[in-house]
Amino acid sequence: MHESVAEYVAEHPKMAGVLFTALLLLTQAAPAAAGALSSTAGP
């Protein structure tokens, strides 16, 4: 019933670009979100 990611992408080639874009956005957004949430106390 469950197919692998490779099989899914082979059947739906356009989804490879969508998955790549989603992963790229997540890798760019995670450090920005972590930086925005951290605060440093100082003068």
Secondary structure, DSSP 4 states (H G I P E B T S, - for coil): -PPPHHHHHHH-THHHHHHHHHHHHHHHHHHHHHHHH------
